[in-house]
Amino acid sequence: MLRPTKHSHPDRTVINVAMVVLVRLKDLRIANYSDLLSYAKKSVIGGDVLFLPALNFLFLMGLIEYRQKTDSIEYTKNNETI
């Protein structure tokens, strides 16, 4: 469901939620999982449903890493790549 169709609202897609999360992580560098989830819920309608697929997408792209000990997400790329 990464490719939007003509019936998809542009703000309610996995790509948009990934962008919202990535912008937040770029500012903070590291953030708690629950804080990012609540931020996605506030920023996008249906953000709670699209949050985990967005994190999966960002992880597969190599932009974030999950830190299990602290239950946090870390932005791993340089600032010039975005």
N, C-alpha and C positions, 0 to 999 in steps of 0.2 A: 504494500500500500504506500510505497514511497512516491510513486508517480501519481500526481493528482489527475482527476478526470474533470470533465466540464461541469460535473455536479458537485465537486469538492469546493468547499469554502477555503480560500487561500490561507486564512489565518488558523484553520483547524486541521492542519496536516502535520505529519511527523517531521517533515523538513522545517516547518516554522517553529515547532516546539524545540527541536534541536538547536535552531538558531537562537531562540530565546535563552535556553540553558547555556549555550556556548558564550553568549555575550555576558551573561551573569558570571560564568566561571572565568572569563577573561578579566573581568574586573576584580574578582576575589581571589583568583588563582586556585583556591581550594575551598570547598563548601560541603556542609553536612548533607547527607542524602535527603533527610526529611525537610530541611530548609529549601533545597532545590525543588522538591516535590510541591511544597506549599507555594513557592514562587511560580511554578508552572501552572498550578491551579488558579492563582490570582491573575496571571497574565493572559491565559488562553482558555476559552470555553472548551471544556473537555480535555484540559491539559493533564488531568489525573490519569486518563485512559491512554493518552499518547506519550506520557512521560517515559515509561520504560522502553518502548520501541525507539524513542528518540535517544535515550542513553545507549541502547544497543547500537544504533547507527553511529553515534559519535565514537564509541569504543572500537567498532570495526574500522572506522576511518583513521584510528590511531590518534585521536585528539584528546581523549580523556583516559584516566586510569582510576580504578576503584581501590581504595585503601580499606581493607577489611578490618584492621585493628581499630581504626577511628571511625568507621562507617562513613567515609567521606569520598567525594569525587574530586580528582585533581586534574586541572588543565595541564597538558604535557607538552604542547607545541610552543614554538616561539611566537611572539606577537606579530611577526611579519607574515605569517601564513594565512591570516584571516583578513 
